[in-house]
Amino acid sequence: MIRVKTFGEPLAPFRAQMELKELDARVNDFIRDNQVKKVISVSDTATSEEGSTIGLVRVMVYED
């Protein structure tokens, strides 16, 4: 069965690199913990407010 999982991460100024690593770790933990067999697609979209990037949404389509 094909499924979609969405992960969100707020971004703070000067901490983006660390927050991206944390987001990667959360996604990898999800893949491992849920025994995901096949990742079909992963995409990132920035969220913004008043012209500033304030967060990131990562969507993963996978098959279990």
C-alpha atoms as one frame of an Amber mdcrd trajectory, in Angstrom:
protein
   0.000   0.000   0.000   1.290   3.472  -0.870   1.247   5.990   1.985   2.180
   9.620   2.580   3.891  10.954   5.721   4.413  14.647   6.437   7.096  15.998
   8.771   7.343  19.626   9.881  10.253  21.542  11.324  10.369  25.165  12.492
  13.500  27.032  11.456  15.255  29.568  13.664  17.854  32.012  12.349  21.400
  30.609  12.407  20.195  27.128  13.381  18.995  25.839  10.014  21.830  23.341
   9.511  21.202  21.703  12.888  17.433  21.681  12.346  17.836  20.038   8.930
  19.968  17.306  10.519  17.260  16.803  13.179  14.601  16.554  10.462  16.714
  14.016   8.554  17.084  11.982  11.742  13.311  12.034  12.354  12.643  10.815
   8.813  15.297   8.099   9.083  13.878   6.986  12.449  10.404   6.796  10.913
  11.708   4.677   8.018  13.504   2.326  10.401  10.772   2.115  13.064   8.007
   1.492  10.524  10.067  -0.897   8.400   9.462   1.127   5.253  10.454  -1.068
   2.329  10.453   1.490  -0.480  10.611   5.297  -0.521   8.949   6.575  -3.690
   9.401  10.316  -3.262  10.662  12.928  -0.802  10.062  16.646  -1.236  10.704
  19.725   0.883   8.747  22.971   0.900   9.654  26.066   2.862   6.996  27.904
   4.839   7.208  31.646   5.223   5.740  34.546   7.102   6.194  38.196   6.178
   8.902  37.291   3.649  11.026  35.199   6.025  11.416  31.435   5.917  10.100
  30.088   9.212   9.788  26.368   8.637  10.128  23.361   6.427   7.605  20.705
   5.475   8.971  17.398   4.191   6.583  14.985   2.510   7.573  11.372   1.960
   5.618   8.946  -0.202   6.445   5.365   0.621   5.325   1.791   0.265   4.992
  -0.496   3.244
